[in-house]
Each structure stands twice: as structure tokens, then as C-alpha cells.
Amino acid sequence: MTRLPYMIRVMIALAGLAGCLVSLGMDWPNWRGPKHDGISPEKGFKKTWDSRPRTVWEAPLGPAFSSFTCVGDRLYTCGTKDGQQVLFCLDAATGAVVWEKAFEKGIKDRQGGDGTRATPTLDDGKVYILGGNGTLLCADAAKGGEIWKKEFKAKPTWGYSGSVLIEGDMAVVSPGGSDGALLALNKKTGEVIWKTGNEGAGYATPYPFTFNDTRYIVGFLGKSAIIVEAKTGREVWRTGWKTSYDVNASSPIFHDGYLFLTSGYGTGCALYKLSPKGDKLDGQEVWRSKVIVNKFQSCVLHEGALYGSDEKTLKCVDFMTGKELWSVPRQPNATVLLADGQLIVLTENGKLMIAPVSPKEFKPTAEADILENRCWTIPLLHEGKLYARNLEKAVCVDLREAKN
């Protein structure tokens, strides 16, 4: 066998490595994606179509509001089966169940809907899920076997909804009460590393950010928002944040020294400018209004503009001033994902809309009904396919560009 020249072998190896990096870059391992911002690195998907895009598969999973996470060819979400909350690992290409694991009794809710609220989190061959009743499970991502488990007892009215944040060697959650307003566990063993406060939990996932070379975590709790040092859990800032029924659910957004918070039930939103204050932080309110009132959906931030759907409308709002730039009426509680310069919007009635992201207007280039009934879960775009769900089932819709 002829031995290839050294430089050619090096180039082949580098090309293979680059291919691996691209594949890894497309993974979506946690709630709101690898940067916790609802922005996907996907490119090259269909932005227009002449007819409804093809549904590749459908999977009846039973009630849940869990979104999707995906690494490689495995897709993770939750459902309900035989009265139990179930963690599902699906084949992303076919929707076939690779494995399923019942991990907690079912959660009932006559107002919103039954089932798990949180989204699975993937890290280093493990999958983490927090059930609506308070079971935190760490399982083997390949086969579903239990690695460790914790039980929390201070669930909020509509059940635990925040997903697990993996921050370095820690799994961070917001259990509330004696278990901590924020709690950091060893992600491999479940042992406590730190806990902060004893306030009631909100419904948001702990949110990480870096400011002045220090890593922080925001806890959007039932009656307040706090910032803690990620390494130690030491609280460095807080503000009261009262919302009816303690429903603080929308993900905070940090950008360039500013922190944005928003809640529903008429509470509204505010922007804070963060700055050092001794060994803590100061947060000066820049603006506060009811320009966008997110009950449980989260915004995305792109080039100084916030895009999101609140209790009534789909909106674009200037990040620094709070000025409304445009709105689309009668689009409440839609989910918004950003990818390749496009807003991907799924309405609560199951209509998919794709439009160029612009602070001037919302002008869809493609629309199609892909689901029906209650669609409150943000979809996932992975390798040109859109994974979406309503309360009862998941669908995979093909948005791949046709090959020449």
C-alpha cells in the first residue's frame, strides 16, 4: 500500500477534525441552545416554499411542554405514559424510540396542561431532567440508566419548569425553600456544592453570563431576580420582581453589561445596567415598561433589538430604550427561534412562519400549518429539520434545501 505524503495526511486529518467541529457546533444540548440565547447556528434551510414542507415523522408522546435537545442523531424530550412522566430518547431521523425512562409520577394541571415542563439537558454522555413534581434525574444518555437522583419538595403552583443548567462541573437548578433558591450539585454525583437563599422557585431556568471576566448565574425566582457568583453561589445583586401568582418564567437576557427581565400578568419588563460595587454588583434601572409582557415565552436579541411574543402580540422592541419597533396583533404566546438571519416563529395554534429578521417589519416569506391545538413549546432546528410539538405529539418537518 502506497504511503501518503506527510502533509497530505495532515490535511486529511485536519479536514476530518473540521467536519467533527461543524457537527458538534450544530448540537443543541440544553434549553435555548449552547449559548442560552435561542439563536441557532443552522444555515442553509428553506426560507420559502411553494407547498407545505414535508412531515418526516410524527411521534405520539403524551402530554408535556418539554422542548427538544439534540446531540448527533439522538433527540431528547419528555412525555406522559401510564400515568408517569417519561424521558424519551428518539432517533432524530425516524422518530423511533431508542429508549424511554419513566422517572416521576405524572403531573396534572387543568389550566395549562399536564406533563413535564422542563427540557432535558445533555452533557458528557449524561442527560438531566427535572420533573414537574420535583424529581431531578441524571441518566446515561446512551441507554437511559439512572446515574443519580434527587427529590425536591417545594414545587411552585404549576410545577417545576426550569431546566438544569450545566455550568462547568456543576448541575444548577432552582428548587426553592430549604433546598435553596439556587442549588449547585456535582454533575457527576449529585453532591451539594453550594446553595443560596430559601425563597420560592420561579419557573425560569438558571441563566449564566460572563461580566468583567467573572462568571455569574441569574436566578429568576418567584418574587425576585438574583445574581450569584457561579463558582461560590455568593449573592451579588438582587431586585424585587413581583408578578401575579409568582410566574417569573421568561429567560433573562444579558448583553454588554445590561440585564433584561420580563414577566406576564401585566408586570412588563425592565433593563438594568450592571456595574461593580465593591465585591458585589450594582444594577441601575435604565427603563421599565409594559411594552412586552412575556408570560412564559422568551425573547431573542439580535443587533440591538428584542424579538418575542407576549400575552397578546408578536413584537420587536429596542433593547436599549424599550421603544416598540413593530408588532403583529393577535399572535399571543408564540415561540421565536433565530437562525441564519431568519425569525422562525411557531404560533400557539401550530402555524410555522419564517421571516427575515428586521427591526423595520415582520414580513414572512413562508407559512405553513404544521401542528394544531396548544403549541407553547419552542421548536428545534437541527441539520435542516425542524422538530416541533404540541401538548400531545412531536413532529419532524423537512426544511432542507433540495440538492442539485
C-alpha positions as CSV (number, residue, x, y, z in Angstrom):
1,M,0.0,0.0,0.0
2,T,1.4,3.4,-1.0
3,R,2.1,5.7,1.9
4,L,0.6,9.2,1.5
5,P,3.0,12.1,1.9
6,Y,3.0,13.6,5.4
7,M,1.4,17.0,4.5
8,I,-1.5,15.2,2.7
9,R,-2.1,13.0,5.7
10,V,-2.1,16.1,8.0
11,M,-4.6,17.9,5.7
12,I,-6.9,14.9,5.7
13,A,-6.8,14.7,9.5
14,L,-7.5,18.4,9.8
15,A,-10.4,18.2,7.4
16,G,-11.8,15.3,9.4
17,L,-11.4,17.4,12.6
18,A,-13.1,20.4,11.0
19,G,-16.0,18.1,10.0
20,C,-16.3,17.0,13.6
21,L,-16.3,20.6,14.8
22,V,-19.0,21.6,12.4
23,S,-21.1,18.6,13.6
24,L,-20.6,19.5,17.2
25,G,-21.4,23.1,16.6
26,M,-24.8,22.2,15.4
27,D,-25.7,20.3,18.6
28,W,-28.3,21.8,20.8
29,P,-27.6,20.3,24.2
30,N,-29.8,22.4,26.5
31,W,-32.7,24.8,26.8
32,R,-32.3,27.8,24.4
33,G,-29.2,26.2,22.9
34,P,-25.4,26.2,23.5
35,K,-25.3,30.0,24.2
36,H,-28.6,30.1,26.2
37,D,-30.0,32.7,23.8
38,G,-32.4,30.9,21.5
39,I,-30.1,31.5,18.5
40,S,-29.3,28.5,16.3
41,P,-26.1,28.2,14.3
42,E,-28.0,26.4,11.5
43,K,-27.7,27.7,7.9
44,G,-29.0,26.7,4.5
45,F,-32.5,25.7,5.3
46,K,-35.6,26.6,3.3
47,K,-36.8,30.1,3.8
48,T,-39.6,29.9,1.1
49,W,-41.7,27.1,-0.3
50,D,-44.4,26.5,-2.9
51,S,-46.2,23.9,-0.9
52,R,-46.3,22.8,2.7
53,P,-43.0,21.3,3.8
54,R,-43.0,17.5,4.2
55,T,-43.6,16.0,7.6
56,V,-40.9,13.4,8.0
57,W,-42.4,11.7,11.1
58,E,-44.9,12.1,13.9
59,A,-44.5,10.7,17.4
60,P,-47.3,10.5,20.0
61,L,-45.5,11.1,23.3
62,G,-48.3,12.0,25.6
63,P,-48.7,15.4,27.5
64,A,-45.6,17.5,28.1
65,F,-44.3,21.0,27.4
66,S,-40.7,19.9,27.2
67,S,-38.7,21.3,24.3
68,F,-36.1,19.2,22.5
69,T,-32.3,18.8,22.8
70,C,-30.2,17.0,20.2
71,V,-26.7,15.7,20.1
72,G,-25.6,13.8,17.0
73,D,-28.5,11.7,15.8
74,R,-30.3,11.5,19.2
75,L,-33.2,13.7,20.1
76,Y,-34.4,14.1,23.7
77,T,-37.8,15.3,25.1
78,C,-40.4,14.2,27.6
79,G,-44.0,12.9,27.6
80,T,-46.5,11.0,29.7
81,K,-47.2,7.3,29.6
82,D,-49.2,5.1,32.0
83,G,-49.6,8.0,34.5
84,Q,-45.8,8.7,34.6
85,Q,-43.6,11.4,33.3
86,V,-41.3,9.8,30.8
87,L,-37.9,10.9,29.4
88,F,-37.6,9.9,25.7
89,C,-34.6,9.4,23.6
90,L,-35.6,9.3,19.9
91,D,-33.9,8.6,16.7
92,A,-33.8,12.1,15.1
93,A,-34.1,10.7,11.6
94,T,-37.1,8.5,12.1
95,G,-38.7,9.4,15.5
96,A,-38.3,5.8,16.7
97,V,-37.9,5.4,20.4
98,V,-34.3,4.5,21.2
99,W,-35.1,4.2,24.9
100,E,-37.7,5.6,27.4
101,K,-37.5,6.1,31.1
102,A,-40.4,6.8,33.5
103,F,-38.9,8.9,36.2
104,E,-41.7,10.5,38.2
105,K,-45.5,10.3,38.6
106,G,-47.5,12.3,36.2
107,I,-48.3,16.0,36.8
108,K,-51.8,17.2,36.3
109,D,-52.8,20.8,35.5
110,R,-56.4,21.6,34.4
111,Q,-55.5,25.2,33.4
112,G,-52.4,24.8,31.2
113,G,-51.9,21.2,30.6
114,D,-50.3,18.0,32.0
115,G,-46.8,16.7,31.9
116,T,-43.2,17.7,32.3
117,R,-42.4,21.4,31.9
118,A,-38.6,21.3,31.8
119,T,-36.4,20.4,28.8
120,P,-33.7,17.7,29.1
121,T,-30.1,18.9,29.3
122,L,-27.2,16.9,27.7
123,D,-23.6,16.9,28.9
124,D,-20.7,14.5,28.6
125,G,-22.8,11.4,27.9
126,K,-25.4,12.2,30.5
127,V,-28.9,13.6,30.4
128,Y,-30.5,15.6,33.2
129,I,-34.2,16.3,33.7
130,L,-36.2,18.0,36.4
131,G,-39.8,16.6,36.7
132,G,-42.8,18.8,37.4
133,N,-43.2,17.3,40.9
134,G,-39.5,17.8,41.9
135,T,-37.5,14.7,40.8
136,L,-34.1,15.6,39.4
137,L,-32.7,12.7,37.4
138,C,-29.3,12.2,35.9
139,A,-29.3,9.3,33.5
140,D,-27.0,7.7,30.9
141,A,-27.7,9.5,27.6
142,A,-27.0,6.3,25.5
143,K,-29.2,3.8,27.4
144,G,-31.3,5.7,29.9
145,G,-29.9,4.0,33.1
146,E,-30.1,6.1,36.3
147,I,-26.8,7.6,37.5
148,W,-28.2,9.6,40.4
149,K,-31.4,11.2,41.6
150,K,-32.6,14.0,43.9
151,E,-36.1,14.9,45.2
152,F,-37.3,18.4,45.9
153,K,-40.4,19.3,47.8
154,A,-41.2,23.0,47.3
155,K,-42.7,22.9,43.8
156,P,-44.4,26.1,42.7
157,T,-48.1,26.1,41.9
158,W,-47.9,24.9,38.3
159,G,-44.9,22.5,38.9
160,Y,-41.2,22.8,38.4
161,S,-40.5,24.2,35.0
162,G,-36.9,25.4,34.9
163,S,-34.4,23.1,33.2
164,V,-31.0,22.0,34.5
165,L,-28.1,24.4,33.8
166,I,-24.7,22.7,33.4
167,E,-22.0,25.2,34.4
168,G,-18.5,23.6,34.5
169,D,-18.6,20.7,36.9
170,M,-22.0,21.7,38.3
171,A,-25.6,21.0,37.6
172,V,-27.5,24.1,38.8
173,V,-31.3,24.1,39.5
174,S,-33.8,26.3,41.3
175,P,-35.7,24.1,43.8
176,G,-36.7,26.8,46.3
177,G,-37.3,26.5,50.0
178,S,-34.8,24.6,52.2
179,D,-33.1,23.1,49.2
180,G,-32.0,26.6,48.1
181,A,-33.4,29.3,45.8
182,L,-30.4,28.3,43.6
183,L,-28.6,25.0,44.2
184,A,-25.4,23.7,42.6
185,L,-24.7,20.0,42.6
186,N,-21.7,18.0,41.4
187,K,-22.9,16.9,37.9
188,K,-21.3,13.5,38.2
189,T,-22.5,12.5,41.7
190,G,-25.4,14.9,42.8
191,E,-23.5,16.0,45.9
192,V,-24.2,19.6,47.0
193,I,-21.5,22.2,46.1
194,W,-23.4,25.3,47.2
195,K,-26.9,26.6,47.8
196,T,-28.1,30.2,48.0
197,G,-31.3,31.5,49.8
198,N,-34.5,29.8,50.6
199,E,-37.0,31.8,48.5
200,G,-39.7,30.1,46.5
201,A,-38.8,29.0,43.0
202,G,-40.0,30.7,39.9
203,Y,-40.4,28.9,36.6
204,A,-37.3,30.0,34.7
205,T,-34.1,28.1,34.0
206,P,-31.0,29.4,35.8
207,Y,-29.2,31.7,33.3
208,P,-25.4,32.1,33.1
209,F,-23.4,35.0,31.8
210,T,-19.8,36.5,32.0
211,F,-19.2,40.1,33.1
212,N,-15.8,41.6,33.7
213,D,-14.2,38.2,33.4
214,T,-16.4,36.7,36.2
215,R,-19.0,34.0,35.6
216,Y,-22.4,34.7,37.1
217,I,-25.8,33.0,37.3
218,V,-29.2,34.7,37.3
219,G,-32.0,33.1,39.4
220,F,-35.4,34.4,38.3
221,L,-37.3,33.4,41.4
222,G,-40.9,33.6,42.5
223,K,-40.7,37.2,43.9
224,S,-37.2,38.4,42.9
225,A,-34.3,38.2,40.5
226,I,-30.9,37.5,42.0
227,I,-27.4,37.2,40.6
228,V,-24.8,34.9,42.2
229,E,-21.2,34.1,41.5
230,A,-21.2,30.8,39.6
231,K,-18.2,29.4,41.4
232,T,-19.4,30.0,45.0
233,G,-23.1,30.8,44.9
234,R,-22.5,34.1,46.7
235,E,-25.3,36.6,46.0
236,V,-24.0,39.8,44.5
237,W,-27.2,41.5,43.4
238,R,-31.0,41.3,43.7
239,T,-34.1,43.1,42.8
240,G,-37.7,42.5,43.8
241,W,-39.8,41.3,41.0
242,K,-43.5,40.7,41.9
243,T,-45.7,39.0,39.3
244,S,-49.2,37.7,39.9
245,Y,-49.0,34.0,41.0
246,D,-45.2,34.3,41.1
247,V,-45.0,33.3,37.4
248,N,-41.5,34.6,36.5
249,A,-40.8,32.2,33.7
250,S,-39.2,34.0,30.7
251,S,-35.4,33.6,30.3
252,P,-33.3,36.7,31.3
253,I,-31.0,38.2,28.7
254,F,-27.6,39.7,29.4
255,H,-25.7,41.7,26.8
256,D,-22.8,44.1,27.0
257,G,-23.3,44.9,30.7
258,Y,-27.1,45.1,30.6
259,L,-29.7,42.6,32.0
260,F,-33.2,42.3,30.6
261,L,-36.1,40.8,32.6
262,T,-39.7,40.3,31.5
263,S,-42.9,38.7,33.0
264,G,-46.6,38.4,32.2
265,Y,-49.8,39.1,34.0
266,G,-49.4,42.9,33.4
267,T,-45.9,43.1,35.0
268,G,-43.9,44.0,32.0
269,C,-40.2,44.4,31.5
270,A,-37.1,46.3,32.6
271,L,-33.5,46.8,31.6
272,Y,-30.7,47.1,34.2
273,K,-27.1,48.4,33.7
274,L,-24.8,46.3,35.8
275,S,-21.5,47.7,37.3
276,P,-19.1,46.7,40.0
277,K,-19.9,47.8,43.6
278,G,-17.2,46.6,45.9
279,D,-17.3,42.8,45.9
280,K,-20.9,42.9,44.5
281,L,-22.8,44.3,41.6
282,D,-24.9,47.4,41.2
283,G,-27.9,47.3,38.9
284,Q,-29.3,50.7,37.8
285,E,-32.7,50.6,36.1
286,V,-32.4,52.0,32.6
287,W,-36.0,51.7,31.6
288,R,-39.2,49.9,32.7
289,S,-42.4,49.5,30.8
290,K,-45.2,47.1,29.6
291,V,-44.0,47.2,26.0
292,I,-43.6,43.5,26.1
293,V,-45.2,41.2,28.7
294,N,-43.9,37.7,28.4
295,K,-45.9,35.2,30.4
296,F,-43.7,32.2,29.7
297,Q,-42.1,32.6,26.3
298,S,-38.7,34.1,25.9
299,C,-37.2,36.8,23.6
300,V,-34.2,36.6,21.3
301,L,-31.8,39.5,21.0
302,H,-30.3,40.4,17.6
303,E,-28.3,43.5,16.8
304,G,-29.9,45.7,19.5
305,A,-33.5,44.5,19.0
306,L,-35.6,42.1,21.1
307,Y,-37.9,39.8,19.2
308,G,-40.6,37.8,21.0
309,S,-44.3,37.1,21.6
310,D,-46.1,38.1,24.8
311,E,-49.6,37.7,26.0
312,K,-51.1,39.4,23.0
313,T,-48.7,40.2,20.1
314,L,-45.5,39.3,18.3
315,K,-43.2,42.3,18.8
316,C,-39.8,43.9,18.1
317,V,-38.5,46.2,20.8
318,D,-35.3,48.3,21.0
319,F,-33.1,46.8,23.7
320,M,-31.6,50.0,25.0
321,T,-34.7,52.2,25.0
322,G,-37.7,49.9,25.3
323,K,-39.3,51.5,22.2
324,E,-41.6,49.3,20.3
325,L,-40.4,49.0,16.7
326,W,-43.2,46.8,15.3
327,S,-45.9,44.5,16.4
328,V,-48.2,41.8,14.9
329,P,-51.5,41.7,16.7
330,R,-53.4,38.5,17.7
331,Q,-50.2,36.4,17.9
332,P,-50.1,35.6,21.7
333,N,-47.7,33.1,23.2
334,A,-45.8,32.2,20.0
335,T,-42.3,30.9,20.2
336,V,-39.4,32.6,18.5
337,L,-36.1,31.0,17.3
338,L,-33.4,32.8,15.3
339,A,-31.3,31.1,12.7
340,D,-29.3,32.3,9.6
341,G,-30.8,35.8,9.7
342,Q,-34.3,34.5,10.0
343,L,-37.0,34.5,12.6
344,I,-38.6,31.1,12.9
345,V,-42.0,31.6,14.6
346,L,-44.4,28.9,15.8
347,T,-47.8,30.3,16.8
348,E,-49.7,28.7,19.7
349,N,-52.1,27.3,17.0
350,G,-49.3,25.5,15.2
351,K,-48.6,27.8,12.2
352,L,-44.9,28.0,11.2
353,M,-43.7,31.3,9.9
354,I,-40.3,32.2,8.6
355,A,-39.3,35.9,8.1
356,P,-36.0,37.8,7.6
357,V,-35.1,39.3,11.0
358,S,-35.6,43.1,10.8
359,P,-36.3,45.9,13.2
360,K,-38.4,47.5,10.5
361,E,-41.1,44.9,9.8
362,F,-42.2,41.3,10.1
363,K,-42.8,40.0,6.6
364,P,-42.9,36.2,6.4
365,T,-41.5,34.6,3.3
366,A,-43.0,31.2,4.2
367,E,-46.0,30.0,6.2
368,A,-47.5,26.5,6.9
369,D,-49.7,24.8,9.4
370,I,-47.6,22.1,10.9
371,L,-49.5,21.3,14.1
372,E,-52.7,22.1,15.8
373,N,-54.0,22.7,19.3
374,R,-51.8,24.1,22.0
375,C,-48.2,24.8,20.8
376,W,-46.4,26.5,23.6
377,T,-43.1,24.7,23.1
378,I,-40.2,26.3,21.2
379,P,-39.1,24.1,18.3
380,L,-35.6,22.9,17.5
381,L,-33.8,23.3,14.1
382,H,-31.1,20.6,13.6
383,E,-29.4,19.6,10.3
384,G,-32.2,21.2,8.2
385,K,-35.1,19.6,10.0
386,L,-37.5,21.3,12.4
387,Y,-38.6,19.4,15.5
388,A,-41.8,20.8,17.0
389,R,-44.6,19.7,19.3
390,N,-47.9,20.4,20.8
391,L,-49.1,19.1,24.1
392,E,-49.5,15.5,22.9
393,K,-47.2,14.8,20.0
394,A,-43.9,15.7,18.3
395,V,-43.3,16.2,14.5
396,C,-40.3,16.5,12.3
397,V,-40.6,18.8,9.3
398,D,-38.1,18.8,6.5
399,L,-36.7,22.2,5.8
400,R,-33.6,21.0,4.0
401,E,-32.7,22.7,0.7
402,A,-33.1,20.4,-2.3
403,K,-29.8,19.0,-3.6
404,N,-29.0,19.8,-7.2
